[in-house]
Amino acid sequence: MSAFVLVVLASVSYAKETESHEELSRQIHEFLETELKQSGAERYDIAIGRIDPRLKLAQCQQPVQVSFLGKKRLSGKVNVRLDCNAPTWSIFVPSEIKLTERIVVSTVSLPRGTRIQASQVRLQVTETSSLHYTYFKDLAQVVGTTTTRPVQSGDVIFTNMIKASNAVHKGDNVVIRAVAGSLAVRMQGTALQDGTIGKQIQVRNNQSQRIIRAIVTGAGHVEVPM
C-alpha cells in the first residue's frame, strides 16, 4: 500500500548505522499479527505503509517500542507508532488490516417484525473491516429475535436490525413460579403486559386475582422471588 510516514522527534543519521526499513516493517507486522491472534482473529491480511526510503533513522541502541497511535484498532486503517529511546526518534506508520470472519447473514428477505428462524440465516465468510455496525458471529444470538426493519436476502445482520422477541404476550396464560430459598410453588396466571426474557411485567394470579410483578424466564413462564 502507498502511504506516508510522519516523523517526530527524529534523530536522523547520515552515518552507515541506520535502521533497516524492512526490519521496522517486519516488527510492525509482527506486532499487529500478535494483537490479532490475541483477539481471536483467524483470517486477516496486513498491509504495512511504505516508509520513505529517503528517511535515515539512527540505529536504535535499545529494542524499538511498537504501539498503536491513539485508539487501538484491529481492522481497517490503523496507525502504528515506533519509538526509540537511545537515540530519541519516533515515527508513525499508517497500515491497514483486512479481517475476514464468518458472520451471520440472511438467506431470505425478512419483512419488519419477522421472528427469525434457523433456516433464514447462515454463517458466511465476509470481509468485515469496512463494516461500521456491530455484527454477529453466532447464529444462536440471532435465531428467535425479531427484525426491526426490512432485511434483504444476503444482508449482514447488525445489532440495530433486530430486537429480542417477546417470550410472553399480554393476555397469555403463564406459569407463575414463586421461589423462597429451596422451595418453589407454581400457580397459573395471566400476563398483563408483553415481555422479553429477563423483563419484569405485571401478572394476575388467576386464583387470588392479585396483580403481582414477575420476571419473564421463558416462553409462558415467569418467576416471583419471595
Buried (B, 14 or more C-beta within 10 A) or exposed (E): EEBEBEBEEBBEBEEEEBBEBEEBBEBBBEBBBEBBEEEEBEEBEBBBBBBEEEBBBBBBEEEBBBEBBEEEBBBBBBBBBBBBEEBEBBBBBBBBBBBBBBBBBBEBEBEEEBBBEEEBBEBBEBBBBEBEEEBBEEBEEBBBBBBEEEBEEEBBBBEEBBEEBBBBEEEBEBBBBBEEEEEEEEBEBBBBBBBBBEBEBBBBBBEEEEEBEBBBBEBBBBBBEE
